[in-house]
Amino acid sequence: MSLFRRKSIAALQAEAAGEQGLKRVLGPVNLIMLGIGAIIGTGIFVLTGTVAANNAGPAVVLSFALAGTAAIFAALCYAEFASVVPVAGSAYTYGYATLGELFAWIIGWDLVLEYALSATTVAIGWSGYVVSLLNGLGIIIPAEFTAPRGALVTLADGSTVTAIVNAPAILITTLVTTLLVVGIRESANVNNVIVVIKVAVVLAIIALTIGKINPANWQPFIPPNAGPREAFGVTGIVAGAGVVFFAYIGFDAVSTAAQEAKNPQRDMPIGIIGSLVICTILYMVVSAIATGVVPYRELNVPDPIAKVADVAGLGWFATVIKLGAIAGLTSVILVQLMGQTRVFYSMSKDGLLPAWVNTLHPKFRTPWITTIVVGLAVTIPAGFLTVSEAAHLVSIGTLLAFAIVSAGVIVLRIREPELHRPFKTPWVWFVAPMGVISSVYLMTALPMVAWERLAVWLVIGLAIYFAYGIRHSKLRGS
């Protein structure tokens, strides 16, 4: 039964009230900005085009709507947990309080996959946009230092060189790691500025391209299925929704900052739900405009929104879009690295990881050692590896966490019906089951290779848990 030992809600609330923990400096605006910072990035600047071209056509709008609907079910459940248990750790902590230690470990290990692999992938995308922007300004980075080791890079004259390392990707993860060590307030302030910039760029894209829409590009709105289940038709819309879930890790990252919120009972629901609603609307509008301006089959490019600007005849604005994309991807990396370190922080506090993981910097009050370790874990593969099908793998991990959190709300409502809940999930007996069902349904739409890789990752995690975590858990013997 030690596999299912639980942390009591009272113990978690006492932990949240401790004075020696993380700094409580984030208000509702900061939390909404953290969510937008993580959500508006790869999804809007890259996946909008790839999902339209490969999965859903103009109905990519419906893919975002479906993904957003599934996410809002889970978001309402997250909001209830975050108001009851305002501590770092997100879904890991919620699973520990409801389903037991084994499920908590599985979720925590799953979140490692989510955040780290996602941050690595985004850093590689950041590098591509930066290299493209600098080339346009006449600043040339040697091609050998712009791609993963061994990759062939085509030069302007048509010749190729073999890459040594992706230096820009290493640079951005190093800078973000340093910022997170310095402090959460400083990180949040930088993120706020970046979010304002990229949202302004997204709104400018909408304003300047909406008049360039050719309604003929929306025909057929749902292209007929091309054979494989993920290639268009209704099944393609569902598959596309599963892929774009890569973008919705953002509001999960908001919940990892619960122990740094000034008034978590009030502010966490605002941050989680507010950021999700705002971003889902922006995704749907931008994807509708993109497929209206450019035929959907032509959007399978690394910078689809810049292509939309080119086709719309905006000229110089393509450079502005690249700047917005760089800003957007920077904030995604920042929030994902922050979320990863806070999950590790919570797991270490519970004894499931070594004590050095939760060591706070004496001046900055940040988990500086684990921040550096996570930064290295993201930086090294970003510089040397190409992460294939990363969006699928991150999406399946995100959906698994969402399903378990939604189930956890049901369990806690049954087990402790009289518990004080500053925020209650509305229509919980509908919303929470739908959170489970919709997440699992979208998981089934993802390719088998994503399931296989998830299974391998979880087996590795379980081996670590049984070798270390179960014997060092602070609940051992309880």
Helices and strands as residue ranges (DSSP letters): G 2-4, H 9-16, H 28-39, H 42-42, I 43-47, H 48-51, I 52-56, G 57-59, H 60-84, H 91-98, H 101-136, G 143-145, E 152-154, E 160-162, H 167-182, H 184-209, G 210-212, G 215-218, H 233-244, G 245-249, H 250-255, G 258-260, H 264-293, G 296-298, H 304-311, H 317-349, G 355-358, H 368-384, H 390-415, H 428-444, H 448-464, I 465-469, H 470-472
